[in-house]
Amino acid sequence: MQEKIKSLYILASVSVIVFILVLACLIFGLTGTMDFWQGWMFLAVFCIPTCVITIYLMINDPVLLERRIKSKETRPQQILGQSIAGFLFLFGLLGVSALDNRFAWSGIPLILTIISEVLILTGFIIVFFVFRYNSYTSKVITVMSNQKVITNGPYSVVRHPMYLGAILIILFTPLALNSWWGMIAAIFLCVIVVFRTLDEEKLLNAELEGYKEYCQKTKYRIIPYIW
C-alpha cells in the first residue's frame, strides 16, 4: 500500500512539473523573450494554486488524486471533446496569446490584466472547494459505486461549480496574457464546457439516485441566476 501511495505521489509530482514546463515553454518560446511580465505573473497565478491543490490531495484525498490522474474517458464524443479542449487550451489560449505579444497584434490595459489574474485565482479557489467537498470528482463523466449527490459547499450555489471555476480560468487567461486574439479559443472552449455539462447532467439524471431532486432544488448549472 505504501509503495502504491509513493508511486502515486511521484506520478502526480512529475505530471505537475511537466505541465508547468510545457506552459512555460509555450508562453516564452512563442513570445520569443523572457522579458514578458504578464507571462511570469500568469505562471505564478496558474501554477502555485495547481501545486497547492495537488499537495492538498496528496495529504487529504489520495483516492481522488489517483482518480484525477489515471481516469480516462471511454465514450468517443468525450474523448474527442477532451482532445479538442486540450489542443485549444495549449495552442489557442496560450499559443495564440504568446504570438499576439510577439507580433503586437493587440494589447490589454494594465488594470484589466490585474483583474483577470484575480479572477483566474478565484477560479482555482472554486476548484479547490469542489475537491474539498466532493471526493467523487473525476475528470471523466461517470457514476461511481456508492456515489452520493453532494449538495453543500459550492454545490449549494450551482450544480457544476467545477465548470464555473474552469470557465473563469479559461476566459481570463488570454486577458492575463495581454491578448484579445486568444479570446477566440476561450469562447470555443467555453462552448465545449457547456456541451460537457449537458452530457454529464443527462448521465447523472439517469444513473445517480437523488440527482433529479437536487436539480429541482439547485436551479442553476454553472452561472448563478443566469444558467
Protein Blocks (a to p, Z undefined) as FASTA:
>chain_A
ZZmmmmmmmmmmmmmmmmmmmmmmmmmmmnopablfklmmmmmmmmmmmmmmmmmmmmmm
mmlmmmmmmpccfbfklmmmmmmmmmmmmmmmmmmmmmmmmnomaccdfklmmmmmmmmm
mmmmmmmmmmmmmmkbcfbdcddehiacdfehjllmbmblmlmmmmmmmmmmmmmnopak
lmmmmmmmmmmmmmmmmmmmmmmmmmmghklmmmmmmmbfklghkZZ
